[in-house]
Amino acid sequence: MILAQKRHYLIFGALLLTLIAAAFAPDREVQVIGVARERAGAPVSAATSGGRVEAKDDTLLNLNSRRLSEEGIELFKVPPPSPPMAAMVAMAAPTMPPLPFKFLGKMTLGKADSVMLAEKNNTLIAAPGETLMDTWRMDSIDAETLSFTYLPLATTAVLKIGSAN
């Protein structure tokens, strides 16, 4: 309790000293800053008095404030609305990537044909109807082509393998 009273007296004393210092502080003149237009081509001195600038030949120059044009700079301007979502989808329509496979060879087991394909460092054996890499399906094996479907877009791609000899 005594400590709280001492703290109150200390804060009150600091406030009182601040008020006394503010009361006896010297007054400072406020300087007017603006753009001066020279009249009659007289050079402008640095002395200002009451919003006027004095020239060396005792001509008075008025200070004019700068005004922005009607268009002006809008600090809090609302940005234009973004394009509709349908337009954004149309602009960024997905496309099918190139076939990632290279033909290595063809083999026949019984009546079914299969092909060996290279995908980067992997070798795949595929038959018609099988799904490869979760995104491609082999549709058919012909003498000169292999037909694939890119499943995410349901588009087809053809890989030429040459003629069978």
N, C-alpha and C positions, 0 to 999 in steps of 0.2 A: 504494500500500500504506500509506504514511504517512497519507494523507488518510482512508482507511478506519479506521485506528486512532483518529485524532482524532475521527471521527464516533462511534465506539463509546464513547469516553470522555465525549463531550458528552452522549449519550443516557443513559449510566449516571449522570452528574452530575445531570441533570434528574430522573431517577427518584429518586435519593437525596434531593434537595431536596423533592420532592413527598411522600415518605414522612415526612420530618422535619416538614414543615408540617402534615400530617394528624395526626401524633402530638401536636403541641402546640396544635392547634385547640381552642377552647372547646367543651364539650358543650352541645347545645341540647335542651331538653325537647320531648318529643313531646306534642302536644295531642290530646286525644280529642274527636272531633266526633260529635255524635249528636243525638237528639231527647230533650229533657227533659220529664218530666211533673211538673207542680207538685203538691205535696202540701199540702193544707190551704190552698190559695189563696195561698201565700207567693210574693212576687216572686223571680225567679231572678237571681243575680249572675253576672258573667262569669267568675269564678274557677272553675277545675276542678282536681280532684285525684284521681287514681287512678280515673277513670271515674265520678266523682260530681260533681254540681253542688250548690254550697252556696247555700241561701236565706238571706235576711237574718235570719231568726229561728232560725238554727242547725239548721234541718231539712235532712236530706240527701235529695237527689233522685237517683234512679238514671237512668242513660242507657239507653234501650232502642233497639236497632237496628231499622231499618225492614225489614219483611219484605214481599215481594211475595206476592200471592195465588197460589193453586195454578195458575191460568190464566197469570198473569204475562206478561211480554213476552218473546217468543222472538225473539232476534236472528237466529238462523240457521234459521228455520222454512222448510221446503220449500214452495214455492208449489204450489197445486193443479194437477193435470194439465190440460193444454190439451184442448179438445174434439177428438174424432177428426177426421181429415181429411175423411171423408165428410160429417160434419155441417157442417163449414166450407164445403164445396162447395155443399151444399144451401142454406145460409144466403145465400151470395153467388152464386146462380144467375145466369148472364149473361142479359141481355135484349136484344132487338133494338132498335137505335136508330130514331128516326123517319126516314121517307124523306127523303133530302137533296135530292130533285128537285122541280122545279116544271114543270108542263106549259106549253110554249110554242106548240106547233103539231103538226099531223099532215100527212104527205105520202105520196103513193103513187107509187112508181116501178115501172111495169109492173104486176106482180101483187103485189109485196111492199109492205107498209105500213111506214113508219118514223115515228118521232116525234122532235121536238126538245125537249130538256129543259134546264133551267137548274139548275146546281149551283154555288152561291155565285156566282163571277164567270165561270164556264165555261159554254159552250153545248155540249151533246152531242147527237149524232144517233145514235139507237139503233133496232135492229130486234129482233124476237123471237129469243131464243137467244144474244144478245150479252152479254158480261160488262162491267159498268161499274165503274170504280174498284176493281177486284180484289175487291170484296165483294158486289156486287149483280149479279143476272142478270135481264134482262127476259124474262118468260115469254110474255106474250101482249098483243096490242092489240085491245081491243073498242071498240064504238061509244061506250061511256060510261066505261070503266075501262082502266087499265094495270096489269098484274100483274107483280110483282117477287118474287124470292127473295133473302133475305139468306143468303149462302153459309156464313158461319161457323156459323150455327145451323140452317140448312136450314128457315127459316120464311118464309112468304109475306106480302106486303104488297100492298095495292091502292091505287092513286092514282086518284081520280075526276077525269074530264076533262070531264064534261058530255055533252050529247047532240049528235050530229053533225047539222048542218043543211045 
